[in-house]
């Protein structure tokens, strides 16, 4: 890359005016970290993202409350940790705007999304303040939002936060968990993410 090329790029403000809301999401590991200018380092970074993208995972929305208002972020980097005591984890980027609010609250709820909730996932991935407009929710034991129509939810207290490169590893102590409010007894598939896009079970 020409070292003078950066001077010709449009400003960040102008880029955002074209793109609309910024994104606040964890749907692809390393998405928040810029690709290096060095060709060899850039190739390694792309390979890291592409190989990790082969791991198909579910999609969640992590929610909490800040100053009486609901906050949330779309998150793929979620996993169970321990049965006794019951612990789970997720990994927000250091650039996440929602995470500092969740950390300050000290509690969060992981909402497991269904296959027909990709629009909800996209909405919660924006950095706008209108994420919850039109979204129905109730409160879990901690007070964190449980979103209507999810497959299940895990309500947690923040137990431990570990700095890990450009992310944090957040361990939550489970206070309550349950299946979602889907009715009728029909099978509902999860929302899955694979190779950089949503996919459906075969």
C-alpha positions in Angstrom: 0.0 0.0 0.0 1.2 3.5 -0.9 2.2 5.2 2.4 0.5 8.4 1.2 -2.8 6.6 0.4 -4.3 7.1 3.9 -4.3 10.9 3.3 -6.7 10.5 0.4 -9.3 8.4 2.3 -12.6 10.0 3.3 -13.0 11.0 6.9 -14.6 8.5 9.4 -17.5 10.9 9.8 -18.2 10.9 6.1 -17.9 7.1 5.9 -20.4 6.8 8.7 -22.8 9.1 7.0 -22.8 6.7 4.1 -23.1 3.6 6.2 -25.6 4.8 8.8 -25.4 3.3 12.3 -22.1 1.8 13.4 -22.0 -1.8 14.3 -21.5 -3.3 17.8 -21.3 -7.0 17.3 -19.4 -10.2 17.9 -20.4 -12.3 14.8 -16.8 -12.9 13.6 -13.7 -13.2 15.7 -11.4 -10.2 15.2 -13.9 -8.2 13.2 -13.1 -5.1 15.3 -9.4 -5.4 14.7 -8.1 -3.6 11.6 -6.4 -5.7 8.9 -2.6 -4.7 9.1 -1.1 -2.8 6.2 1.8 -5.2 6.0 0.9 -7.8 3.3 2.2 -10.8 5.3 0.5 -9.8 8.5 -2.7 -9.0 6.6 -2.7 -12.5 5.0 -2.3 -14.1 8.4 -5.1 -12.0 9.9 -7.5 -12.9 7.0 -6.5 -16.6 7.4 -7.2 -16.4 11.1 -10.7 -15.0 10.5 -11.5 -17.4 7.7 -10.4 -20.5 9.5 -12.2 -19.5 12.7 -15.2 -18.8 10.5 -15.5 -22.5 9.8 -16.7 -23.0 13.3 -20.5 -22.8 13.0 -22.1 -21.4 16.1 -25.4 -20.1 17.5 -26.2 -16.4 17.8 -27.1 -14.6 21.1 -28.0 -11.2 22.2 -26.5 -10.2 25.6 -28.6 -7.7 27.4 -28.5 -5.6 30.6 -29.9 -2.3 31.9 -28.1 1.0 32.2 -29.6 4.0 33.9 -33.0 2.4 33.6 -32.7 1.7 29.9 -32.2 -1.7 28.2 -28.8 -2.2 26.5 -27.8 -5.1 24.3 -25.3 -6.5 21.9 -25.3 -9.3 19.3 -22.7 -11.9 20.3 -21.5 -15.2 18.7 -18.6 -15.7 21.1 -20.6 -17.5 23.8 -20.0 -20.8 25.6 -20.7 -22.8 28.7 -17.8 -23.0 31.2 -18.8 -25.0 34.3 -21.7 -27.0 35.7 -20.7 -26.6 39.4 -20.8 -23.8 40.0 -22.9 -22.9 36.9 -20.7 -20.6 34.8 -20.9 -19.3 31.2 -18.7 -16.9 29.2 -18.9 -14.4 26.3 -16.2 -12.3 24.7 -17.0 -8.6 23.9 -14.5 -6.5 22.0 -12.7 -3.7 23.8 -14.3 -1.4 21.2 -17.8 -2.5 22.2 -20.0 0.4 23.4 -22.5 -1.9 25.1 -20.0 -3.9 27.2 -18.9 -1.0 29.6 -22.6 -0.4 30.4 -23.1 -4.1 31.0 -20.0 -4.3 33.2 -21.1 -1.3 35.2 -24.5 -3.0 35.8 -22.8 -6.1 37.1 -25.3 -8.5 35.5 -26.4 -9.6 32.0 -28.8 -12.1 30.2 -27.8 -14.2 27.3 -30.7 -14.5 24.9 -30.4 -17.5 22.5 -31.9 -16.5 19.1 -34.2 -18.6 16.9 -33.7 -19.0 13.2 -36.4 -16.3 12.4 -34.7 -13.7 14.5 -31.9 -12.6 12.2 -33.5 -9.1 11.9 -33.3 -8.8 15.7 -29.7 -9.9 15.6 -28.9 -7.2 13.0 -30.8 -4.6 15.0 -28.9 -5.4 18.2 -25.6 -5.2 16.2 -26.1 -1.4 15.6 -24.6 1.2 17.9 -27.7 3.3 17.8 -29.8 4.1 20.9 -33.0 2.6 19.3 -32.0 -1.0 19.5 -35.0 -2.0 21.6 -37.6 0.0 19.6 -40.4 -2.4 18.8 -38.7 -5.3 20.7 -40.9 -6.9 23.3 -39.1 -8.1 26.5 -39.6 -9.0 30.1 -37.1 -9.0 33.0 -35.1 -11.9 34.4 -34.2 -12.3 38.0 -31.3 -9.8 37.8 -33.5 -7.2 35.9 -31.8 -7.9 32.6 -34.1 -8.1 29.5 -35.4 -11.4 28.3 -36.3 -10.9 24.7 -39.6 -12.3 23.4 -39.4 -15.3 21.1 -35.9 -16.5 22.0 -35.2 -20.2 22.3 -33.9 -19.8 25.8 -32.0 -17.4 28.1 -29.3 -17.5 30.8 -29.4 -14.7 33.4 -26.1 -14.0 35.1 -24.1 -12.0 37.5 -20.6 -10.9 36.3 -18.2 -13.2 38.0 -14.8 -12.4 36.4 -13.4 -10.3 33.6 -10.1 -11.2 31.9 -8.3 -9.1 29.4 -7.4 -11.1 26.3 -5.8 -9.3 23.4 -8.4 -7.0 21.7 -11.3 -8.6 23.7 -12.4 -9.4 27.2 -13.4 -12.8 28.5 -16.4 -12.3 30.7 -17.4 -15.2 33.0 -20.9 -15.1 34.4 -22.4 -16.9 37.4 -25.8 -18.2 36.3 -28.6 -17.0 38.6 -31.5 -18.2 36.4 -32.0 -19.9 33.1 -35.0 -21.3 31.2 -36.5 -22.1 27.9 -38.0 -19.3 25.8 -41.6 -18.5 25.4 -42.2 -20.3 22.1 -45.6 -22.0 22.2 -47.3 -24.7 20.2 -44.8 -27.4 20.8 -43.4 -27.2 17.2 -39.7 -27.6 16.6 -37.9 -24.2 16.3 -34.4 -24.1 14.8 -31.6 -21.9 16.2 -30.1 -18.9 14.4 -26.7 -20.1 13.2 -23.6 -18.2 11.9 -21.1 -19.8 9.5 -18.4 -18.3 7.3 -19.4 -14.8 7.8 -23.2 -15.2 7.3 -26.3 -16.6 8.8 -27.2 -20.2 7.8 -29.9 -22.8 8.5 -29.6 -26.4 9.8 -29.7 -29.0 7.1 
